[in-house]
Structure formats: structure tokens, C-alpha cells
Amino acid sequence: MKILHVIFSLSTGGAETMLVDLANEQVAAGNEVSLLIVNDDVEPYLVGKLSPEVKVTYFRRRPGANPLPLLFRLNRFLMKERPDAVHAHSVKLPALMRVMRRRVVYTVHALGIPMHYVKGIRKAAISEAVRADVVTREPGASVVTIENGIVADKIGRRGALQLSSPVKIVQVGRLDSELKGQDILIDALRILRRRGVDATVTFIGDGADMEALREHARSVGMGDKVVFEGLRTREQIYSHLKDFDIMCHPSRFEGFGLTVAEGLVAGLPLVVPEKGGPWEVAGEGRFCASFESGSSGACADALEEVINNYPAALAKAALGRDYVLERFTIRRMAREYLDLYRTLG
């Protein structure tokens, strides 16, 4: 098939990483794949991870610019390329596509996406949690669930059976407290310290809330117990995860949670809220400890449970690893998207 992926910006994030992996797998399966990046917001590292066989086109539009010139340019481009499937990864793009709309599929990458931009467009939700959210806000929507896949073979696996001293807790993701809940984990760390549990938290990732989170950690007396590693390449993360004892992903809203799947592959006991994408990735709680979403006290309780019963937590994580390796594969994801493309008009 001739497949065109379209995204506004190719910056660091779960949706962008998934797009790169999907495009590479589709090329490897013998399809003709291209990528259009609309805005002048591109992470060179991610572009460098694309297969040389993926044709990349840059519009280099200024983010926030008048959409009218883009509407004409985008539709001329679609008419020229005439792909069999147009796969949109940004919610406002389908509304600008006035031609070949029956060949458009939009992946809903998160909870709470405004559906009026994509009304009538075929949709793929990255989890059942996201699909339920879409159907609630757009009754009768044409949406299927196609879960994300990960490239697991380069993730190092934790071999140690004993906890570190202090206990090393990690969270990987964009520093966005409103969504990712890093403040919840900092407050949970403070509660653990009051209970006599010696632990540290490392945040791997960048984002607008980094300085606010640093200040929050200092304000609650945890400045020397919270480490901000900043942005790291996927290779660095994959080789580094095994050095931690526990992964905690305290997100308030999360559609899937690629890093949760990666943590399980690394063999890390997992702590997540008891709803949403990460909980679903962890077998709806079968392979993790869970807590009431938004509650620092409940998060501390779950972390303490894992710490006090670490051999059992490791055993649960091992089962989760097998589950992720079987279910969340790139090959399966690419196959299901091809099946969806073939249903387009």
C-alpha cells in the first residue's frame, strides 16, 4: 500500500515515537511509506530513527500560523501524492483535509481529545480507555482499538533480586504535572520518608514543568531526594531502566503509557493509578500495584507495599513482562493498521 503519515510536529513524545516505529515496520513489510511534518518543530533524533526508505516531506510552517494557506497547500499535496491511506496523528489535521477524506484515519493518542475536529473520520484508539472516552463524547463514532506496540529487544532486564539502598524509583515521561502527576510522586516520596523508608525518585524527561517540580521538591524537603535527568535518547533509557528498583507512573490522565510497557519489559515492579491507560497496559492491575488516582497517600501506600513485599512484586513484574512481550508488539500493531487501511474508501 501507499501510506502517508501526517503530523503537525515531530517532537519527543509517545505519539511521535509510535509513529516512527510504525512507519519503519510498515516499510519493512513492503509498503510505500511517507511522512509529512507540517510545522517547523522537528526533533532530529527522531527523524534519524526513521528508515531511509521512509520519504519525509517538511512544510516548515510556523506553529500557530494562519491555517488557510495550510489548507490549500495540504490538499494540493494530497492530490499530488494520492496515497491509499492517509494516517493523521494530530487532531486538527483531518478538518483541513478536504480531499480523500474517505481514505483518512486518525489515531486518538490521548484522553480528552476534542472530537469535533474529526467528526465522521475513521478513528483508531490506542487503548480501550481511549476508545470508551471517544464513544462517550461522540456517540456512534467509527472507532477501533489498536493498541500501541514497543520495540522490546533492546530493553535491558533487571537482574538483581534485592532492593537498592536507598530504593530507586523512576518515572519516565514529559514533565507535565497536570497530566503525568509528577507532583503526586514527589509528595508520596515525602510521605515514605516520614515513615522511615529511604528512597529516591528519578524523573527522566523534559517539559514545561521542570522548574516548578524542582521547586516543589525543595519546598517539601525532598530536593536532595529527587533527580531530574532531563531528556534522554531511547537507547539511553532502554539501557538505564534496569538500574532502578521500581517504576511509578502516577498520571492523572493517560491514554496508554509506552513507558509502562517498557518498564515491565525491563522487569521493574510497577505502581500506577487504578484506572486509565497504564493500568490497562498492566493487565488491568494484574501485573502492578495500583492506587486511587490523584492521591499521594495512596501512591505512598502502594509503593510501600511493593518495597515490603519485593520478591512477590518481582514475580508479578516477570509475569507482566511476558504479557507485554506477547501482546504489545510493533508487528501486531502494524498489521492491525494495515487491516484498517484496507477498509477505507
Summary of the structure (lengths in Angstrom):
residues: 345
radius of gyration: 20.6
end to end distance: 13.6
largest distance: 65.3
contacts: 1196
relative contact order: 0.13
helix: 43%
strand: 20%
